Amino acid sequence: MEQPILRLGLLGFPDSVSSNLQMWAAQNQPGWPQWRVGDPHQADAWMISGASVDVQGRDGIVVQHPYGGTERLTLHRSEVDRPLAFGYPLPEGFVSAEYFEAEDEKSVRQRLQRFEAWLRPLRSQFTLGALLVDRLQEFKNGVVHLVLEGRLLAVIDLTNWRAGLHIPARPVDLEMGQWISPPGVDNDIPPSFIKLSLNRLMWIYAARTQRDVLPPRYREQTIYLRRVPRLPARWFDDMHMRLMRELAVRPGPCTDLVSRIGGATADIEHHLAALYYVGGLTTDPDTARRAEPSTRRELVALQFNPVGAVQEVPLSSEFGDLNAPSTALREMPHSPLRVLPSTPKPAAFQ
């Protein structure tokens, strides 16, 4: 079964420790997600050096990041929306049950596995998105129920482009489930299910898969920006933003975008696929021309007011023992990490 790429943020570690953490996290464990270290603001989970943490009031912490620099990030634990853990030792007076030994590979691996358990709702959404990508031509409209041994796992409403997911459902349950679409099937989503747009599911899959899922015509024909995808603004990384800006200025084929933007062709195709599966791109010039005025307004709003440009916030429900902090369950319009002004280094460190 295909596994997603999960993103890990490392905060406050010295280079030698950070290098080991990156190496250990990147090790491929068969049957488990693949971790990649990157931008902490985009991360699904955080590892934070306890030695770089200062306590700020009852709820806040300040992290010296990068290690040895003057930059600092602040975080209020009440705003945390993803799993995190602190590398031992913890600062005096700071209490957290989530800690690990940053220089012990076994301890790091155990912590990553705990993150993976916390992020199971996200992994289930990835699996459901993968199934949708493979079955879109089979079920083009109407309502589909995903059922395993008589238990309803998901409701996919292709007419209204929404879905409901039974949160305790594991990725393997969804993979083994049967797709049922009898006439008159009920499109109501049970109250205990998390309600999601199909845009969200498709993005989670296309942005995290290691497969090449860009349709062939998007390599051969002129690509147009159709709209800014209706997703939380902070889901877009720099490459997504640059592709949308370039296409708004001048549509073109994939080869043209590669030459204009630079970088690896495979990386640009991967980002184009994510934009495609949430309706952001088209190869039809008439469709693009009709949408152009609203698309330009959306892009300007996204560039100059990214918080206000958030267009979708998933509905919540009760999750029982899975009520863990996770970007899979609730979204904020910005990263909980805030950058504090730099402070001069003490003379002894200059």
Disulfide bonds with the S-S distance in Angstrom:
none
